[in-house]
Amino acid sequence: GDLLLTEFSKKLMMCVRALDTVARLGGDEFAILLEDISGESNAVYVACRIKNELQKPFTIAGNEVFISGSMGIALSSSGHETPEQVIRDADTAMYQSKANNRSNFTVFEPAMHARAVERLSLETDLRRAIERREFEAYYQPILSVKGKHIVGYEALVRWNHPERGLI
């Protein structure tokens, strides 16, 4: 694993200019800071170069190893106030890329952040719903079409959300 990370980082360095920064954030996540680029097209160009390099095998201890990777692109022109916001948005775009199609890249759009915040809010509400006993059981009969009689029941759980109503 360590050898693969080392070789991968070498390939990343070959895809960027000397003035750009490549950093390992942890595990198998890397960040690249492209200095003085003139827009999204240049970032996409670098992402395509990385994608092409990832399609080639790595030779590790005499074995060919293939990997895939998902990339998120956040542009500093998006009105970020802190570096952490840029990384957050790149991370959000990366997870969108993973969800859509591995071995690809996604450019961050503000709607992605709004969806992530909404999902987090819903997840938080869901955790609280258990404590607040907001779940209700509904029973539904299962009918035999042939015999036209009840052959069983299924229990359905509905969430009675205090603001969103029945979910």
MDAnalysis code that builds the backbone (N, CA, C; Angstrom):
import MDAnalysis as mda
import numpy as np

u = mda.Universe.empty(501, n_residues=167, atom_resindex=np.repeat(np.arange(167), 3), trajectory=True)
u.add_TopologyAttr("name", ["N", "CA", "C"] * 167)
u.add_TopologyAttr("resid", np.arange(1, 168))
u.add_TopologyAttr("resname", ["GLY", "ASP", "LEU", "LEU", "LEU", "THR", "GLU", "PHE", "SER", "LYS", "LYS", "LEU", "MET", "MET", "CYS", "VAL", "ARG", "ALA", "LEU", "ASP", "THR", "VAL", "ALA", "ARG", "LEU", "GLY", "GLY", "ASP", "GLU", "PHE", "ALA", "ILE", "LEU", "LEU", "GLU", "ASP", "ILE", "SER", "GLY", "GLU", "SER", "ASN", "ALA", "VAL", "TYR", "VAL", "ALA", "CYS", "ARG", "ILE", "LYS", "ASN", "GLU", "LEU", "GLN", "LYS", "PRO", "PHE", "THR", "ILE", "ALA", "GLY", "ASN", "GLU", "VAL", "PHE", "ILE", "SER", "GLY", "SER", "MET", "GLY", "ILE", "ALA", "LEU", "SER", "SER", "SER", "GLY", "HIS", "GLU", "THR", "PRO", "GLU", "GLN", "VAL", "ILE", "ARG", "ASP", "ALA", "ASP", "THR", "ALA", "MET", "TYR", "GLN", "SER", "LYS", "ALA", "ASN", "ASN", "ARG", "SER", "ASN", "PHE", "THR", "VAL", "PHE", "GLU", "PRO", "ALA", "MET", "HIS", "ALA", "ARG", "ALA", "VAL", "GLU", "ARG", "LEU", "SER", "LEU", "GLU", "THR", "ASP", "LEU", "ARG", "ARG", "ALA", "ILE", "GLU", "ARG", "ARG", "GLU", "PHE", "GLU", "ALA", "TYR", "TYR", "GLN", "PRO", "ILE", "LEU", "SER", "VAL", "LYS", "GLY", "LYS", "HIS", "ILE", "VAL", "GLY", "TYR", "GLU", "ALA", "LEU", "VAL", "ARG", "TRP", "ASN", "HIS", "PRO", "GLU", "ARG", "GLY", "LEU", "ILE"])
u.atoms.positions = np.array([
    [0.807, -1.196, 0.000],
    [0.000, 0.000, 0.000],
    [0.853, 1.264, 0.000],
    [1.898, 1.262, 0.836],
    [2.771, 2.438, 0.902],
    [3.498, 2.663, -0.417],
    [3.933, 1.563, -1.047],
    [4.619, 1.681, -2.337],
    [3.675, 2.256, -3.395],
    [2.437, 1.813, -3.369],
    [1.453, 2.307, -4.333],
    [1.196, 3.802, -4.116],
    [1.072, 4.227, -2.874],
    [0.877, 5.649, -2.586],
    [2.071, 6.480, -3.063],
    [3.263, 5.942, -2.884],
    [4.470, 6.637, -3.330],
    [4.480, 6.783, -4.841],
    [4.189, 5.695, -5.536],
    [4.171, 5.733, -7.003],
    [3.051, 6.643, -7.518],
    [1.928, 6.582, -6.855],
    [0.811, 7.438, -7.249],
    [1.184, 8.911, -7.085],
    [1.819, 9.249, -5.976],
    [2.199, 10.645, -5.758],
    [3.203, 11.111, -6.813],
    [4.084, 10.211, -7.262],
    [5.018, 10.560, -8.336],
    [4.260, 10.880, -9.621],
    [3.228, 10.080, -9.922],
    [2.432, 10.342, -11.126],
    [1.701, 11.674, -11.008],
    [1.194, 11.966, -9.814],
    [0.525, 13.253, -9.627],
    [1.481, 14.408, -9.889],
    [2.700, 14.289, -9.375],
    [3.695, 15.346, -9.556],
    [4.015, 15.567, -11.034],
    [3.941, 14.501, -11.828],
    [4.206, 14.624, -13.259],
    [3.063, 15.336, -13.989],
    [1.891, 15.369, -13.383],
    [0.715, 15.960, -14.030],
    [0.558, 17.447, -13.749],
    [1.365, 17.980, -12.851],
    [1.234, 19.394, -12.500],
    [2.538, 20.130, -12.767],
    [2.490, 21.437, -12.673],
    [3.671, 22.260, -12.894],
    [4.494, 22.354, -11.602],
    [5.712, 22.822, -11.733],
    [6.611, 22.940, -10.581],
    [6.072, 23.912, -9.532],
    [5.302, 24.918, -9.939],
    [4.794, 25.882, -8.981],
    [3.524, 25.422, -8.263],
    [2.927, 24.310, -8.708],
    [1.729, 23.768, -8.070],
    [2.120, 22.942, -6.853],
    [1.156, 22.692, -5.982],
    [1.411, 21.940, -4.744],
    [0.581, 20.674, -4.732],
    [1.230, 19.557, -4.419],
    [0.552, 18.277, -4.239],
    [0.753, 17.880, -2.787],
    [-0.350, 17.536, -2.101],
    [-0.255, 17.160, -0.691],
    [-1.151, 15.959, -0.419],
    [-0.651, 15.082, 0.421],
    [-1.469, 13.952, 0.865],
    [-2.214, 14.392, 2.108],
    [-3.547, 14.304, 2.049],
    [-4.363, 14.725, 3.181],
    [-4.466, 13.634, 4.236],
    [-4.290, 12.401, 3.820],
    [-4.409, 11.264, 4.724],
    [-5.002, 10.090, 3.976],
    [-4.683, 8.900, 4.430],
    [-5.204, 7.712, 3.756],
    [-4.843, 7.740, 2.291],
    [-5.854, 7.678, 1.455],
    [-5.621, 7.707, 0.010],
    [-6.151, 8.991, -0.617],
    [-6.229, 10.052, 0.172],
    [-6.730, 11.327, -0.336],
    [-5.598, 12.328, -0.502],
    [-5.606, 12.969, -1.664],
    [-4.605, 13.967, -2.000],
    [-5.308, 15.263, -2.372],
    [-4.598, 16.359, -2.225],
    [-5.093, 17.661, -2.673],
    [-4.036, 18.278, -3.568],
    [-4.495, 18.981, -4.576],
    [-3.589, 19.684, -5.489],
    [-4.020, 21.138, -5.538],
    [-3.075, 22.016, -5.303],
    [-3.314, 23.446, -5.418],
    [-2.658, 23.918, -6.702],
    [-3.488, 24.343, -7.637],
    [-2.987, 24.856, -8.918],
    [-2.860, 26.363, -8.798],
    [-1.649, 26.857, -8.890],
    [-1.376, 28.291, -8.750],
    [-1.615, 29.020, -10.069],
    [-2.171, 30.193, -9.964],
    [-2.310, 31.099, -11.105],
    [-2.902, 30.445, -12.354],
    [-4.047, 29.797, -12.186],
    [-4.725, 29.268, -13.370],
    [-5.833, 30.238, -13.754],
    [-6.226, 30.175, -15.006],
    [-7.183, 31.163, -15.501],
    [-8.575, 30.577, -15.691],
    [-8.999, 29.724, -14.764],
    [-10.376, 29.260, -14.837],
    [-10.534, 27.762, -14.787],
    [-11.783, 27.387, -14.910],
    [-12.183, 25.991, -14.792],
    [-11.543, 25.103, -15.853],
    [-11.390, 25.589, -17.052],
    [-10.864, 24.752, -18.140],
    [-9.451, 24.250, -17.832],
    [-8.632, 25.082, -17.194],
    [-7.286, 24.625, -16.841],
    [-7.322, 23.548, -15.757],
    [-8.202, 23.697, -14.788],
    [-8.342, 22.685, -13.736],
    [-8.845, 21.374, -14.334],
    [-9.788, 21.477, -15.259],
    [-10.314, 20.279, -15.924],
    [-9.220, 19.614, -16.754],
    [-8.386, 20.408, -17.397],
    [-7.269, 19.867, -18.183],
    [-6.345, 19.030, -17.293],
    [-6.001, 19.547, -16.129],
    [-5.136, 18.805, -15.195],
    [-5.840, 17.539, -14.714],
    [-7.132, 17.636, -14.409],
    [-7.896, 16.466, -13.973],
    [-7.902, 15.388, -15.063],
    [-8.013, 15.790, -16.312],
    [-7.974, 14.824, -17.424],
    [-6.601, 14.163, -17.532],
    [-5.555, 14.938, -17.324],
    [-4.200, 14.363, -17.332],
    [-4.056, 13.320, -16.230],
    [-4.547, 13.634, -15.049],
    [-4.480, 12.682, -13.929],
    [-5.311, 11.443, -14.248],
    [-6.500, 11.654, -14.777],
    [-7.378, 10.529, -15.141],
    [-6.684, 9.603, -16.140],
    [-6.019, 10.184, -17.129],
    [-5.297, 9.371, -18.115],
    [-4.160, 8.591, -17.472],
    [-3.451, 9.213, -16.533],
    [-2.366, 8.514, -15.837],
    [-2.897, 7.365, -14.986],
    [-4.074, 7.551, -14.409],
    [-4.658, 6.498, -13.564],
    [-5.091, 5.275, -14.372],
    [-5.293, 5.462, -15.655],
    [-5.695, 4.326, -16.493],
    [-4.522, 3.403, -16.803],
    [-3.313, 3.889, -16.582],
    [-2.120, 3.081, -16.815],
    [-1.806, 2.277, -15.550],
    [-1.286, 1.068, -15.716],
    [-0.990, 0.263, -14.529],
    [0.230, 0.780, -13.774],
    [0.241, 0.509, -12.488],
    [1.401, 0.763, -11.636],
    [2.136, -0.560, -11.504],
    [3.455, -0.524, -11.478],
    [4.223, -1.741, -11.241],
    [4.718, -1.694, -9.803],
    [4.190, -2.579, -8.995],
    [4.524, -2.644, -7.575],
    [5.041, -4.050, -7.279],
    [6.303, -4.122, -6.850],
    [6.949, -5.399, -6.507],
    [6.799, -6.409, -7.652],
    [6.954, -5.934, -8.885],
    [6.894, -6.806, -10.048],
    [5.495, -7.141, -10.524],
    [4.481, -6.594, -9.875],
    [3.086, -6.859, -10.262],
    [2.444, -5.600, -10.818],
    [1.589, -5.794, -11.823],
    [0.824, -4.672, -12.345],
    [-0.395, -4.454, -11.466],
    [-0.591, -3.211, -11.054],
    [-1.717, -2.863, -10.190],
    [-2.491, -1.734, -10.866],
    [-3.799, -1.901, -10.937],
    [-4.662, -0.874, -11.504],
    [-5.467, -0.242, -10.372],
    [-5.595, 1.063, -10.422],
    [-6.398, 1.755, -9.417],
    [-7.355, 2.700, -10.115],
    [-8.326, 3.154, -9.369],
    [-9.239, 4.178, -9.866],
    [-9.252, 5.304, -8.846],
    [-9.746, 6.429, -9.251],
    [-9.804, 7.552, -8.332],
    [-10.886, 8.522, -8.737],
    [-11.443, 9.169, -7.756],
    [-12.458, 10.184, -8.001],
    [-11.890, 11.518, -7.569],
    [-12.172, 12.547, -8.361],
    [-11.622, 13.873, -8.087],
    [-12.736, 14.899, -7.963],
    [-12.513, 15.824, -7.044],
    [-13.406, 16.959, -6.883],
    [-12.624, 18.229, -7.138],
    [-13.206, 19.135, -7.887],
    [-12.545, 20.394, -8.226],
    [-13.336, 21.535, -7.613],
    [-12.624, 22.371, -6.844],
    [-13.223, 23.590, -6.307],
    [-12.349, 24.753, -6.754],
    [-12.979, 25.748, -7.310],
    [-12.252, 26.912, -7.802],
    [-12.236, 28.002, -6.730],
    [-11.097, 28.647, -6.565],
    [-10.999, 29.691, -5.547],
    [-11.838, 30.906, -5.899],
    [-12.254, 31.009, -7.143],
    [-13.087, 32.136, -7.566],
    [-14.536, 31.986, -7.112],
    [-14.839, 30.928, -6.379],
    [-16.214, 30.665, -5.955],
    [-16.607, 31.427, -4.695],
    [-15.768, 32.355, -4.244],
    [-16.130, 33.184, -3.097],
    [-15.809, 32.564, -1.747],
    [-14.834, 31.687, -1.697],
    [-14.438, 31.092, -0.429],
    [-13.739, 32.120, 0.448],
    [-13.988, 32.029, 1.741],
    [-13.345, 32.945, 2.679],
    [-12.134, 32.312, 3.353],
    [-12.099, 30.977, 3.394],
    [-10.984, 30.287, 4.057],
    [-10.526, 29.113, 3.202],
    [-9.285, 28.663, 3.389],
    [-8.812, 27.470, 2.669],
    [-9.643, 26.233, 3.003],
    [-10.124, 26.164, 4.244],
    [-10.945, 25.014, 4.654],
    [-12.220, 24.913, 3.827],
    [-12.780, 26.041, 3.436],
    [-13.981, 26.029, 2.604],
    [-13.686, 25.492, 1.210],
    [-12.517, 25.817, 0.686],
    [-12.121, 25.296, -0.627],
    [-11.997, 23.772, -0.541],
    [-11.323, 23.285, 0.491],
    [-11.150, 21.842, 0.661],
    [-12.498, 21.167, 0.880],
    [-13.366, 21.784, 1.679],
    [-14.709, 21.233, 1.919],
    [-15.465, 21.072, 0.603],
    [-15.407, 22.106, -0.240],
    [-16.148, 22.056, -1.495],
    [-15.526, 21.060, -2.480],
    [-14.201, 20.960, -2.489],
    [-13.552, 19.957, -3.338],
    [-13.932, 18.557, -2.862],
    [-13.995, 18.370, -1.557],
    [-14.387, 17.087, -0.975],
    [-15.834, 16.748, -1.338],
    [-16.701, 17.744, -1.268],
    [-18.108, 17.545, -1.647],
    [-18.202, 17.121, -3.111],
    [-17.450, 17.788, -3.973],
    [-17.456, 17.449, -5.401],
    [-16.877, 16.049, -5.623],
    [-15.850, 15.686, -4.847],
    [-15.258, 14.359, -4.985],
    [-16.287, 13.274, -4.640],
    [-17.033, 13.472, -3.554],
    [-18.045, 12.480, -3.186],
    [-19.162, 12.414, -4.219],
    [-19.462, 13.534, -4.849],
    [-20.430, 13.534, -5.947],
    [-19.881, 12.719, -7.115],
    [-18.589, 12.877, -7.378],
    [-17.940, 12.123, -8.444],
    [-17.974, 10.626, -8.145],
    [-17.711, 10.270, -6.896],
    [-17.763, 8.855, -6.494],
    [-19.158, 8.284, -6.682],
    [-20.159, 9.081, -6.348],
    [-21.540, 8.614, -6.468],
    [-21.954, 8.449, -7.924],
    [-21.440, 9.311, -8.787],
    [-21.839, 9.286, -10.199],
    [-21.098, 8.243, -11.014],
    [-19.777, 8.257, -10.904],
    [-18.992, 7.386, -11.767],
    [-17.549, 7.397, -11.291],
    [-17.106, 6.291, -10.787],
    [-15.727, 6.225, -10.311],
    [-14.753, 6.580, -11.437],
    [-13.552, 6.948, -11.072],
    [-12.498, 7.306, -12.028],
    [-12.871, 8.520, -12.861],
    [-13.504, 9.469, -12.218],
    [-13.864, 10.667, -12.940],
    [-13.680, 11.877, -12.035],
    [-14.102, 13.040, -12.506],
    [-13.999, 14.243, -11.695],
    [-15.288, 15.033, -11.811],
    [-15.534, 15.850, -10.801],
    [-16.704, 16.711, -10.774],
    [-16.263, 18.089, -10.320],
    [-16.769, 19.104, -10.979],
    [-16.499, 20.482, -10.587],
    [-17.584, 20.900, -9.599],
    [-17.165, 21.465, -8.489],
    [-18.097, 21.874, -7.441],
    [-19.070, 22.933, -7.938],
    [-20.323, 22.765, -7.538],
    [-21.367, 23.760, -7.773],
    [-22.015, 24.057, -6.425],
    [-22.394, 25.300, -6.158],
    [-22.968, 25.641, -4.854],
    [-24.159, 24.772, -4.442],
    [-24.924, 24.295, -5.407],
    [-26.074, 23.443, -5.079],
    [-25.632, 22.153, -4.389],
    [-24.414, 21.700, -4.665],
    [-23.890, 20.491, -4.019],
    [-23.759, 20.712, -2.516],
    [-23.286, 21.877, -2.140],
    [-23.139, 22.182, -0.713],
    [-24.507, 22.237, -0.048],
    [-25.458, 22.868, -0.727],
    [-26.816, 22.964, -0.176],
    [-27.409, 21.575, 0.035],
    [-27.187, 20.667, -0.927],
    [-27.692, 19.294, -0.779],
    [-27.007, 18.576, 0.381],
    [-25.698, 18.794, 0.525],
    [-24.959, 18.147, 1.615],
    [-25.447, 18.646, 2.969],
    [-25.696, 19.950, 3.071],
    [-26.202, 20.515, 4.323],
    [-27.596, 19.972, 4.608],
    [-28.431, 19.891, 3.584],
    [-29.792, 19.356, 3.744],
    [-29.747, 17.900, 4.207],
    [-28.857, 17.124, 3.608],
    [-28.737, 15.711, 3.983],
    [-28.265, 15.567, 5.428],
    [-27.303, 16.388, 5.825],
    [-26.814, 16.363, 7.198],
    [-27.917, 16.741, 8.169],
    [-28.709, 17.750, 7.816],
    [-29.826, 18.169, 8.656],
    [-30.843, 17.041, 8.812],
    [-31.156, 16.377, 7.711],
    [-32.108, 15.275, 7.750],
    [-31.565, 14.119, 8.591],
    [-30.268, 13.832, 8.434],
    [-29.653, 12.755, 9.213],
    [-29.672, 13.087, 10.707],
    [-29.392, 14.330, 11.054],
    [-29.438, 14.761, 12.453],
    [-30.853, 14.630, 13.003],
    [-31.833, 15.080, 12.220],
    [-33.228, 14.951, 12.630],
    [-33.611, 13.488, 12.816],
    [-33.118, 12.633, 11.948],
    [-33.425, 11.211, 12.031],
    [-32.884, 10.606, 13.324],
    [-31.681, 10.986, 13.694],
    [-31.106, 10.485, 14.948],
    [-31.928, 10.956, 16.148],
    [-32.383, 12.189, 16.105],
    [-33.207, 12.722, 17.201],
    [-34.605, 12.097, 17.214],
    [-35.078, 11.685, 16.057],
    [-36.425, 11.120, 15.947],
    [-36.576, 9.877, 16.809],
    [-35.519, 9.120, 16.932],
    [-35.578, 7.914, 17.758],
    [-35.793, 8.311, 19.213],
    [-35.011, 9.291, 19.676],
    [-35.147, 9.764, 21.062],
    [-36.529, 10.377, 21.309],
    [-37.048, 11.072, 20.340],
    [-38.319, 11.789, 20.498],
    [-39.534, 10.917, 20.187],
    [-39.284, 9.691, 19.811],
    [-40.370, 8.732, 19.505],
    [-41.295, 9.270, 18.413],
    [-40.661, 9.704, 17.309],
    [-41.426, 10.272, 16.205],
    [-41.807, 9.229, 15.153],
    [-41.458, 7.976, 15.386],
    [-41.802, 6.923, 14.440],
    [-43.132, 6.287, 14.820],
    [-43.911, 5.981, 13.806],
    [-45.214, 5.355, 14.023],
    [-45.313, 4.120, 13.144],
    [-45.875, 3.068, 13.697],
    [-46.055, 1.826, 12.931],
    [-47.430, 1.837, 12.265],
    [-47.458, 1.437, 11.021],
    [-48.698, 1.283, 10.267],
    [-48.733, -0.143, 9.753],
    [-49.882, -0.767, 9.896],
    [-50.014, -2.154, 9.463],
    [-50.880, -2.201, 8.219],
    [-50.431, -3.011, 7.295],
    [-51.117, -3.115, 6.009],
    [-51.370, -4.588, 5.732],
    [-52.600, -4.933, 5.387],
    [-52.883, -6.341, 5.109],
    [-52.291, -6.786, 3.770],
    [-51.893, -8.033, 3.719],
    [-51.450, -8.652, 2.469],
    [-52.586, -9.571, 2.045],
    [-53.120, -9.313, 0.853],
    [-54.287, -10.054, 0.373],
    [-53.899, -11.094, -0.668],
    [-54.600, -12.210, -0.633],
    [-54.461, -13.221, -1.664],
    [-55.383, -12.827, -2.816],
    [-54.809, -12.665, -3.978],
    [-55.610, -12.297, -5.139],
    [-56.526, -13.459, -5.511],
    [-56.012, -14.658, -5.393],
    [-56.773, -15.840, -5.765],
    [-57.941, -16.088, -4.807],
    [-57.614, -16.133, -3.524],
    [-58.639, -16.459, -2.539],
    [-59.371, -15.258, -1.984],
    [-58.922, -14.078, -2.310],
    [-59.529, -12.833, -1.859],
    [-59.677, -12.775, -0.339],
    [-58.604, -13.190, 0.336],
    [-58.617, -13.100, 1.791],
    [-57.230, -12.649, 2.290],
    [-57.190, -12.247, 3.546],
    [-55.944, -11.758, 4.141],
    [-55.043, -12.954, 4.441],
    [-53.795, -12.856, 3.950],
    [-52.834, -13.936, 4.192],
    [-51.698, -13.490, 5.117],
    [-51.684, -12.230, 5.455],
    [-50.644, -11.734, 6.350],
    [-50.716, -10.220, 6.463],
    [-49.743, -9.707, 7.154],
    [-49.652, -8.262, 7.343],
    [-48.208, -7.842, 7.180],
    [-48.030, -6.599, 6.788],
    [-46.692, -6.040, 6.814],
    [-46.745, -4.779, 7.658],
    [-45.681, -4.545, 8.370],
    [-45.596, -3.352, 9.207],
    [-44.722, -2.326, 8.485],
    [-45.223, -1.129, 8.414],
    [-44.496, -0.026, 7.797],
    [-44.224, 1.017, 8.872],
    [-43.060, 1.597, 8.833],
    [-42.723, 2.644, 9.784],
    [-42.758, 3.980, 9.059],
    [-43.472, 4.904, 9.628],
    [-43.548, 6.260, 9.088],
    [-42.946, 7.199, 10.132],
    [-42.251, 8.185, 9.628],
    [-41.626, 9.171, 10.497],
    [-42.522, 10.403, 10.527],
    [-43.011, 10.735, 11.686],
    [-43.846, 11.915, 11.840],
    [-42.928, 13.078, 12.229],
    [-42.347, 13.703, 11.215],
    [-41.385, 14.782, 11.424],
    [-42.137, 16.032, 11.883],
    [-41.634, 16.715, 12.921],
    [-42.351, 17.869, 13.462],
    [-42.516, 19.024, 12.468],
    [-41.627, 19.129, 11.466],
    [-41.728, 20.221, 10.501],
    [-42.119, 19.752, 9.108],
    [-41.685, 18.567, 8.730],
    [-41.928, 18.076, 7.373],
    [-43.167, 17.217, 7.245],
    [-43.751, 16.891, 8.378],
    [-44.937, 16.036, 8.359],
    [-44.564, 14.572, 8.238],
    [-45.491, 13.770, 7.726],
    [-45.305, 12.332, 7.639],
    [-44.341, 11.967, 6.520],
    [-43.303, 11.247, 6.884],
    [-42.297, 10.795, 5.903],
    [-42.340, 9.278, 5.873],
])
